[in-house]
Amino acid sequence: MNIYVSNLGFGVNTEELKSHFSKYGSVASVNIVTDKFTGQSRGFAFVEMPQQEEAQQAVTELNGISLYGRNITVNEARPREERPAKRDRTFY
């Protein structure tokens, strides 16, 4: 199950997030999304847990907890929506 975690503080790192989720079962991966120019966290992450039951329990238990002074939101990730292609910005 792929889990979406939002409202993360900028100080949260991959190992800390993995530690919180691994209390509920095995964690396959943690991906904190960062700005491509600054490298700073964008405040959300994706956590993948292979066992559905463990992942569901983690979502239920971790949603709303305080982490670095911010109440995080945890829920099942939805598939990425297709966005329209960007317009060609060629100037003549």
MMTF fields as JSON, N, C-alpha, C and O atoms, coordinates in Angstrom:
{
  "mmtfVersion": "1.0.0",
  "mmtfProducer": "UNKNOWN",
  "numBonds": 367,
  "numAtoms": 368,
  "numGroups": 92,
  "numChains": 1,
  "numModels": 1,
  "chainsPerModel": [1],
  "groupsPerChain": [92],
  "chainIdList": ["A"],
  "bondAtomList": [4, 2, 8, 6, 12, 10, 16, 14, 20, 18, 24, 22, 28, 26, 32, 30, 36, 34, 40, 38, 44, 42, 48, 46, 52, 50, 56, 54, 60, 58, 64, 62, 68, 66, 72, 70, 76, 74, 80, 78, 84, 82, 88, 86, 92, 90, 96, 94, 100, 98, 104, 102, 108, 106, 112, 110, 116, 114, 120, 118, 124, 122, 128, 126, 132, 130, 136, 134, 140, 138, 144, 142, 148, 146, 152, 150, 156, 154, 160, 158, 164, 162, 168, 166, 172, 170, 176, 174, 180, 178, 184, 182, 188, 186, 192, 190, 196, 194, 200, 198, 204, 202, 208, 206, 212, 210, 216, 214, 220, 218, 224, 222, 228, 226, 232, 230, 236, 234, 240, 238, 244, 242, 248, 246, 252, 250, 256, 254, 260, 258, 264, 262, 268, 266, 272, 270, 276, 274, 280, 278, 284, 282, 288, 286, 292, 290, 296, 294, 300, 298, 304, 302, 308, 306, 312, 310, 316, 314, 320, 318, 324, 322, 328, 326, 332, 330, 336, 334, 340, 338, 344, 342, 348, 346, 352, 350, 356, 354, 360, 358, 364, 362],
  "bondOrderList": [1, 1, 1, 1, 1, 1, 1, 1, 1, 1, 1, 1, 1, 1, 1, 1, 1, 1, 1, 1, 1, 1, 1, 1, 1, 1, 1, 1, 1, 1, 1, 1, 1, 1, 1, 1, 1, 1, 1, 1, 1, 1, 1, 1, 1, 1, 1, 1, 1, 1, 1, 1, 1, 1, 1, 1, 1, 1, 1, 1, 1, 1, 1, 1, 1, 1, 1, 1, 1, 1, 1, 1, 1, 1, 1, 1, 1, 1, 1, 1, 1, 1, 1, 1, 1, 1, 1, 1, 1, 1, 1],
  "groupList": [{"groupName": "MET", "atomNameList": ["N", "CA", "C", "O"], "elementList": ["N", "C", "C", "O"], "formalChargeList": [0, 0, 0, 0], "bondAtomList": [1, 0, 2, 1, 3, 2], "bondOrderList": [1, 1, 2], "singleLetterCode": "M", "chemCompType": "L-PEPTIDE LINKING"}, {"groupName": "ASN", "atomNameList": ["N", "CA", "C", "O"], "elementList": ["N", "C", "C", "O"], "formalChargeList": [0, 0, 0, 0], "bondAtomList": [1, 0, 2, 1, 3, 2], "bondOrderList": [1, 1, 2], "singleLetterCode": "N", "chemCompType": "L-PEPTIDE LINKING"}, {"groupName": "ILE", "atomNameList": ["N", "CA", "C", "O"], "elementList": ["N", "C", "C", "O"], "formalChargeList": [0, 0, 0, 0], "bondAtomList": [1, 0, 2, 1, 3, 2], "bondOrderList": [1, 1, 2], "singleLetterCode": "I", "chemCompType": "L-PEPTIDE LINKING"}, {"groupName": "TYR", "atomNameList": ["N", "CA", "C", "O"], "elementList": ["N", "C", "C", "O"], "formalChargeList": [0, 0, 0, 0], "bondAtomList": [1, 0, 2, 1, 3, 2], "bondOrderList": [1, 1, 2], "singleLetterCode": "Y", "chemCompType": "L-PEPTIDE LINKING"}, {"groupName": "VAL", "atomNameList": ["N", "CA", "C", "O"], "elementList": ["N", "C", "C", "O"], "formalChargeList": [0, 0, 0, 0], "bondAtomList": [1, 0, 2, 1, 3, 2], "bondOrderList": [1, 1, 2], "singleLetterCode": "V", "chemCompType": "L-PEPTIDE LINKING"}, {"groupName": "SER", "atomNameList": ["N", "CA", "C", "O"], "elementList": ["N", "C", "C", "O"], "formalChargeList": [0, 0, 0, 0], "bondAtomList": [1, 0, 2, 1, 3, 2], "bondOrderList": [1, 1, 2], "singleLetterCode": "S", "chemCompType": "L-PEPTIDE LINKING"}, {"groupName": "LEU", "atomNameList": ["N", "CA", "C", "O"], "elementList": ["N", "C", "C", "O"], "formalChargeList": [0, 0, 0, 0], "bondAtomList": [1, 0, 2, 1, 3, 2], "bondOrderList": [1, 1, 2], "singleLetterCode": "L", "chemCompType": "L-PEPTIDE LINKING"}, {"groupName": "GLY", "atomNameList": ["N", "CA", "C", "O"], "elementList": ["N", "C", "C", "O"], "formalChargeList": [0, 0, 0, 0], "bondAtomList": [1, 0, 2, 1, 3, 2], "bondOrderList": [1, 1, 2], "singleLetterCode": "G", "chemCompType": "PEPTIDE LINKING"}, {"groupName": "PHE", "atomNameList": ["N", "CA", "C", "O"], "elementList": ["N", "C", "C", "O"], "formalChargeList": [0, 0, 0, 0], "bondAtomList": [1, 0, 2, 1, 3, 2], "bondOrderList": [1, 1, 2], "singleLetterCode": "F", "chemCompType": "L-PEPTIDE LINKING"}, {"groupName": "THR", "atomNameList": ["N", "CA", "C", "O"], "elementList": ["N", "C", "C", "O"], "formalChargeList": [0, 0, 0, 0], "bondAtomList": [1, 0, 2, 1, 3, 2], "bondOrderList": [1, 1, 2], "singleLetterCode": "T", "chemCompType": "L-PEPTIDE LINKING"}, {"groupName": "GLU", "atomNameList": ["N", "CA", "C", "O"], "elementList": ["N", "C", "C", "O"], "formalChargeList": [0, 0, 0, 0], "bondAtomList": [1, 0, 2, 1, 3, 2], "bondOrderList": [1, 1, 2], "singleLetterCode": "E", "chemCompType": "L-PEPTIDE LINKING"}, {"groupName": "LYS", "atomNameList": ["N", "CA", "C", "O"], "elementList": ["N", "C", "C", "O"], "formalChargeList": [0, 0, 0, 0], "bondAtomList": [1, 0, 2, 1, 3, 2], "bondOrderList": [1, 1, 2], "singleLetterCode": "K", "chemCompType": "L-PEPTIDE LINKING"}, {"groupName": "HIS", "atomNameList": ["N", "CA", "C", "O"], "elementList": ["N", "C", "C", "O"], "formalChargeList": [0, 0, 0, 0], "bondAtomList": [1, 0, 2, 1, 3, 2], "bondOrderList": [1, 1, 2], "singleLetterCode": "H", "chemCompType": "L-PEPTIDE LINKING"}, {"groupName": "ALA", "atomNameList": ["N", "CA", "C", "O"], "elementList": ["N", "C", "C", "O"], "formalChargeList": [0, 0, 0, 0], "bondAtomList": [1, 0, 2, 1, 3, 2], "bondOrderList": [1, 1, 2], "singleLetterCode": "A", "chemCompType": "L-PEPTIDE LINKING"}, {"groupName": "ASP", "atomNameList": ["N", "CA", "C", "O"], "elementList": ["N", "C", "C", "O"], "formalChargeList": [0, 0, 0, 0], "bondAtomList": [1, 0, 2, 1, 3, 2], "bondOrderList": [1, 1, 2], "singleLetterCode": "D", "chemCompType": "L-PEPTIDE LINKING"}, {"groupName": "GLN", "atomNameList": ["N", "CA", "C", "O"], "elementList": ["N", "C", "C", "O"], "formalChargeList": [0, 0, 0, 0], "bondAtomList": [1, 0, 2, 1, 3, 2], "bondOrderList": [1, 1, 2], "singleLetterCode": "Q", "chemCompType": "L-PEPTIDE LINKING"}, {"groupName": "ARG", "atomNameList": ["N", "CA", "C", "O"], "elementList": ["N", "C", "C", "O"], "formalChargeList": [0, 0, 0, 0], "bondAtomList": [1, 0, 2, 1, 3, 2], "bondOrderList": [1, 1, 2], "singleLetterCode": "R", "chemCompType": "L-PEPTIDE LINKING"}, {"groupName": "PRO", "atomNameList": ["N", "CA", "C", "O"], "elementList": ["N", "C", "C", "O"], "formalChargeList": [0, 0, 0, 0], "bondAtomList": [1, 0, 2, 1, 3, 2], "bondOrderList": [1, 1, 2], "singleLetterCode": "P", "chemCompType": "L-PEPTIDE LINKING"}],
  "groupTypeList": [0, 1, 2, 3, 4, 5, 1, 6, 7, 8, 7, 4, 1, 9, 10, 10, 6, 11, 5, 12, 8, 5, 11, 3, 7, 5, 4, 13, 5, 4, 1, 2, 4, 9, 14, 11, 8, 9, 7, 15, 5, 16, 7, 8, 13, 8, 4, 10, 0, 17, 15, 15, 10, 10, 13, 15, 15, 13, 4, 9, 10, 6, 1, 7, 2, 5, 6, 3, 7, 16, 1, 2, 9, 4, 1, 10, 13, 16, 17, 16, 10, 10, 16, 17, 13, 11, 16, 14, 16, 9, 8, 3],
  "groupIdList": [1, 2, 3, 4, 5, 6, 7, 8, 9, 10, 11, 12, 13, 14, 15, 16, 17, 18, 19, 20, 21, 22, 23, 24, 25, 26, 27, 28, 29, 30, 31, 32, 33, 34, 35, 36, 37, 38, 39, 40, 41, 42, 43, 44, 45, 46, 47, 48, 49, 50, 51, 52, 53, 54, 55, 56, 57, 58, 59, 60, 61, 62, 63, 64, 65, 66, 67, 68, 69, 70, 71, 72, 73, 74, 75, 76, 77, 78, 79, 80, 81, 82, 83, 84, 85, 86, 87, 88, 89, 90, 91, 92],
  "secStructList": [7, 3, 3, 3, 3, 3, 1, 7, 7, 6, 6, 7, 7, 2, 2, 2, 2, 2, 2, 2, 2, 2, 6, 1, 1, 7, 7, 7, 3, 3, 3, 3, 3, 3, 7, 6, 6, 6, 7, 7, 3, 3, 3, 3, 3, 3, 3, 3, 7, 1, 7, 2, 2, 2, 2, 2, 2, 2, 2, 2, 2, 2, 6, 6, 7, 3, 3, 6, 6, 3, 3, 7, 3, 3, 3, 3, 7, 7, 7, 7, 7, 7, 7, 7, 7, 7, 7, 7, 7, 7, 7, 7],
  "xCoordList": [0.846, 0.0, 0.895, 1.86, 0.574, 1.299, 0.557, -0.647, 1.268, 0.668, 1.185, 2.382, 0.268, 0.6, 0.637, -0.308, 1.729, 1.898, 2.11, 3.033, 1.259, 1.403, 1.517, 1.341, 1.812, 2.022, 3.26, 3.288, 4.284, 5.535, 6.354, 6.389, 7.009, 7.954, 9.194, 9.511, 9.888, 11.06, 12.218, 13.139, 12.188, 13.254, 13.108, 14.03, 11.977, 11.741, 12.589, 12.589, 13.311, 14.104, 13.554, 12.644, 14.112, 13.643, 13.682, 12.728, 14.768, 14.907, 13.874, 13.331, 13.597, 12.598, 11.214, 10.466, 10.875, 9.569, 9.455, 8.422, 10.514, 10.517, 10.348, 9.645, 10.988, 10.893, 9.454, 9.005, 8.736, 7.343, 6.467, 5.63, 6.652, 5.816, 6.211, 5.355, 7.486, 7.922, 7.4, 7.502, 6.849, 6.208, 4.975, 4.513, 4.449, 3.222, 3.481, 2.556, 4.723, 5.048, 6.228, 6.899, 6.47, 7.622, 7.365, 6.255, 8.412, 8.345, 9.265, 10.465, 8.703, 9.493, 10.294, 11.447, 9.682, 10.395, 9.75, 8.571, 10.563, 10.103, 10.685, 11.89, 9.831, 10.281, 9.749, 8.572, 10.626, 10.243, 10.47, 11.583, 9.43, 9.504, 10.217, 9.871, 11.222, 12.01, 11.926, 11.626, 12.198, 12.243, 13.47, 14.561, 13.303, 14.408, 15.522, 16.642, 15.245, 16.268, 16.982, 18.205, 16.235, 16.828, 17.15, 17.992, 16.496, 16.69, 15.933, 16.017, 15.191, 14.428, 13.128, 12.529, 12.711, 11.462, 10.304, 10.258, 9.369, 8.16, 7.022, 5.909, 7.293, 6.301, 5.41, 4.429, 5.735, 4.958, 5.859, 6.963, 5.35, 6.142, 5.228, 4.013, 5.845, 5.153, 5.875, 7.1, 5.101, 5.644, 4.983, 3.759, 5.782, 5.23, 5.391, 6.486, 4.255, 4.238, 3.609, 2.496, 4.307, 3.811, 2.555, 1.757, 2.368, 1.218, 0.045, 0.159, -1.064, -2.25, -2.752, -3.065, -2.829, -3.363, -2.462, -2.948, -1.151, -0.205, -0.268, -0.24, -0.351, -0.414, -1.684, -1.639, -2.796, -4.065, -4.007, -4.523, -3.388, -3.256, -2.361, -2.655, -1.276, -0.387, -1.13, -0.966, -1.939, -2.725, -3.651, -3.72, -4.36, -5.309, -4.618, -5.088, -3.51, -2.825, -2.009, -1.922, -1.409, -0.51, -1.191, -0.63, -2.376, -3.077, -3.376, -4.051, -2.87, -3.147, -2.135, -2.257, -1.12, -0.135, 0.728, 0.848, 1.321, 2.206, 3.634, 4.161, 4.247, 5.613, 6.344, 6.023, 7.313, 8.02, 7.052, 7.215, 6.052, 5.119, 4.046, 3.295, 3.958, 2.93, 2.111, 2.66, 0.799, -0.08, -0.07, -0.546, 0.475, 0.587, -0.735, -1.533, -0.936, -2.09, -1.58, -0.655, -2.188, -1.746, -2.955, -3.95, -2.869, -3.938, -3.396, -2.259, -4.232, -3.82, -3.618, -4.449, -2.503, -2.206, -3.144, -3.444, -3.593, -4.419, -3.513, -2.432, -3.937, -3.125, -2.961, -3.863, -1.812, -1.533, -2.474, -2.678, -3.041, -3.952, -3.154, -2.106, -3.677, -3.046, -3.314, -4.449, -2.259, -2.414, -2.24, -1.494, -2.922, -2.749, -1.303, -0.624, -0.857, 0.506, 0.66, -0.277, 1.848, 2.111, 2.088, 2.475, 1.617, 1.611, 3.032, 3.942, 3.198, 4.498, 4.71, 3.883, 5.793, 6.051, 7.059, 7.85, 7.043, 7.936, 7.409, 6.231, 8.294, 7.91, 8.476, 9.606, 7.703, 8.134, 8.438, 8.817],
  "yCoordList": [-1.17, 0.0, 1.237, 1.312, 2.191, 3.446, 4.467, 4.665, 5.11, 6.018, 7.427, 7.637, 8.393, 9.809, 10.469, 10.346, 11.168, 11.853, 13.334, 13.689, 14.2, 15.628, 16.423, 15.888, 17.705, 18.656, 18.291, 18.47, 17.775, 17.423, 18.673, 19.598, 18.693, 19.757, 19.578, 18.469, 20.678, 20.606, 19.836, 19.431, 19.628, 18.903, 17.399, 16.694, 16.888, 15.438, 14.791, 15.239, 13.732, 13.038, 11.633, 11.179, 10.965, 9.653, 8.623, 7.866, 8.59, 7.593, 7.794, 6.819, 9.043, 9.307, 8.873, 8.266, 9.185, 8.801, 7.277, 6.707, 6.633, 5.164, 4.558, 3.561, 5.153, 4.668, 4.702, 3.752, 5.769, 5.878, 4.813, 4.201, 4.589, 3.631, 2.19, 1.306, 1.932, 0.554, -0.015, -1.22, 0.819, 0.326, -0.515, -1.302, -0.346, -1.041, -2.162, -2.895, -2.312, -3.375, -2.993, -1.988, -3.812, -3.57, -2.396, -2.206, -1.623, -0.453, -0.723, -0.933, -0.716, -0.984, 0.241, 0.118, 1.436, 2.646, 3.88, 3.884, 4.93, 6.239, 7.249, 7.256, 8.1, 9.116, 10.476, 10.78, 11.298, 12.664, 13.505, 13.551, 14.167, 14.944, 16.262, 16.978, 16.573, 17.781, 18.692, 18.251, 19.969, 20.948, 20.649, 20.437, 20.631, 20.238, 21.276, 20.945, 22.523, 23.557, 23.729, 23.864, 23.725, 23.976, 22.699, 22.718, 21.589, 20.342, 20.288, 19.294, 21.349, 21.395, 20.607, 20.559, 19.997, 19.243, 20.126, 21.314, 19.534, 20.259, 20.019, 20.502, 19.27, 19.081, 17.866, 17.72, 16.99, 15.751, 14.612, 14.816, 13.392, 12.198, 11.037, 11.089, 9.998, 8.753, 7.624, 7.52, 6.786, 5.63, 4.397, 4.34, 3.418, 2.182, 1.056, 0.777, 0.413, -0.741, -1.91, -1.786, -3.045, -4.163, -4.854, -5.367, -4.877, -5.573, -4.604, -3.621, -4.888, -4.022, -3.77, -2.634, -4.82, -4.671, -3.784, -2.934, -3.985, -3.17, -1.713, -0.798, -1.516, -0.159, 0.547, 1.721, -0.145, 0.453, 0.835, 1.883, -0.001, 0.319, 1.546, 2.405, 1.635, 2.797, 4.074, 5.104, 4.016, 5.184, 5.619, 6.803, 4.666, 4.968, 5.546, 6.529, 4.947, 5.35, 6.636, 7.421, 6.86, 8.007, 9.269, 10.358, 9.148, 10.33, 11.284, 10.917, 12.51, 13.538, 13.649, 14.537, 12.755, 12.868, 14.109, 14.61, 14.597, 15.749, 15.273, 14.443, 15.808, 15.462, 16.776, 17.485, 17.097, 18.379, 19.557, 20.575, 19.406, 20.494, 20.678, 21.652, 19.767, 19.857, 18.578, 17.481, 18.721, 17.553, 17.042, 17.714, 15.847, 15.297, 14.66, 14.216, 14.632, 13.967, 12.731, 12.814, 11.582, 10.314, 9.615, 9.377, 9.285, 8.513, 7.749, 7.95, 6.878, 6.087, 7.016, 7.881, 6.825, 7.656, 7.291, 6.121, 8.316, 8.102, 8.075, 8.664, 7.405, 7.402, 8.829, 9.658, 9.092, 10.42, 10.706, 9.868, 11.903, 12.295, 12.776, 13.407, 12.461, 12.944, 14.436, 14.893, 15.18, 16.614, 16.925, 16.239, 17.95, 18.299, 18.725, 19.268, 18.468, 18.836, 20.351, 21.097, 20.779, 22.218, 22.77, 22.106, 24.014, 24.674, 24.936, 25.115, 24.952, 25.309, 26.797, 27.618, 27.137, 28.544, 29.16, 30.014, 28.749, 29.317, 30.678, 30.831, 31.667, 33.018, 33.315, 32.936, 33.983, 34.285, 35.752, 36.197],
  "zCoordList": [0.0, 0.0, 0.0, 0.76, -0.842, -0.907, -0.043, -0.211, 0.873, 1.85, 1.616, 1.421, 1.637, 1.462, 2.835, 3.614, 3.128, 4.407, 4.101, 3.368, 4.659, 4.401, 5.688, 6.783, 5.543, 6.638, 7.461, 8.679, 6.771, 7.438, 7.714, 6.902, 8.861, 9.16, 8.294, 7.865, 8.043, 7.174, 7.797, 7.088, 9.111, 9.786, 9.785, 10.196, 9.337, 9.34, 8.248, 7.101, 8.618, 7.603, 7.359, 8.053, 6.378, 5.94, 7.063, 7.244, 7.813, 8.877, 9.984, 10.505, 10.347, 11.383, 10.931, 11.697, 9.689, 9.165, 9.095, 9.448, 8.643, 8.569, 9.956, 10.121, 10.946, 12.32, 12.829, 13.471, 12.553, 12.993, 12.329, 12.993, 11.029, 10.306, 10.597, 10.57, 10.873, 11.097, 12.414, 12.643, 13.274, 14.497, 14.168, 14.996, 12.966, 12.554, 11.563, 11.213, 11.102, 10.16, 9.285, 9.522, 8.273, 7.408, 6.464, 5.967, 6.233, 5.353, 4.168, 4.343, 2.965, 1.765, 1.342, 0.93, 1.444, 1.039, 1.651, 2.005, 1.765, 2.214, 1.243, 0.993, 0.697, -0.252, 0.178, -0.018, 0.769, 1.112, -0.133, -0.657, -0.607, -1.838, -1.553, -0.613, -2.383, -2.203, -3.419, -4.529, -3.187, -4.267, -5.132, -4.603, -6.435, -7.303, -7.362, -7.751, -6.985, -7.025, -5.685, -5.649, -4.593, -3.273, -2.51, -1.612, -2.849, -2.128, -0.813, -0.091, -0.49, 0.761, 0.612, -0.463, 1.709, 1.724, 1.288, 1.61, 0.552, 0.154, 1.135, 0.926, 2.211, 3.265, 3.109, 3.839, 2.169, 2.041, 1.61, 1.106, 1.826, 1.532, 1.156, 1.344, 0.624, 0.324, 1.041, 0.991, 1.706, 2.423, 1.837, 1.715, 1.476, 0.925, 1.93, 2.419, 2.226, 3.13, 2.378, 1.869, 2.302, 1.497, 2.032, 1.247, 3.353, 3.935, 4.131, 4.864, 3.48, 3.512, 4.941, 5.295, 5.755, 7.111, 7.967, 8.712, 7.857, 8.617, 8.176, 8.999, 6.875, 6.328, 6.796, 7.165, 6.786, 7.212, 8.687, 9.076, 9.504, 10.917, 11.103, 11.936, 10.337, 10.416, 10.035, 10.69, 8.991, 8.567, 9.691, 10.022, 10.274, 11.347, 12.572, 13.145, 12.974, 14.204, 14.057, 15.002, 12.882, 12.722, 12.22, 12.341, 11.666, 11.153, 12.301, 13.263, 12.193, 13.19, 14.316, 15.159, 14.355, 15.434, 15.227, 14.109, 16.3, 16.23, 15.983, 16.723, 14.938, 14.582, 14.317, 13.363, 15.146, 15.065, 15.177, 14.503, 16.032, 16.276, 15.223, 15.274, 14.272, 13.225, 13.227, 13.327, 13.118, 13.044, 11.614, 10.698, 11.432, 10.083, 9.652, 10.477, 8.349, 7.763, 7.04, 6.233, 7.331, 6.759, 6.151, 6.837, 4.859, 4.225, 3.02, 2.593, 2.49, 1.332, 0.144, -0.134, -0.552, -1.722, -2.865, -3.1, -3.562, -4.751, -5.975, -5.956, -7.03, -8.253, -8.779, -8.658, -9.356, -9.897, -11.058, -11.937, -11.044, -12.116, -13.32, -13.188, -14.483, -15.705, -15.84, -15.706, -16.106, -16.3, -17.777, -18.477, -18.247, -19.661, -19.933, -19.061, -21.149, -21.528, -21.485, -21.769, -21.129, -21.091, -22.508, -23.47, -22.6, -23.909, -24.361, -23.551, -25.644, -26.215, -25.979, -26.377, -25.346, -25.016, -25.976, -25.576, -27.206, -28.195, -28.604, -28.926, -28.589, -28.992, -30.361, -30.673, -31.166, -32.533, -32.682, -33.765]
}
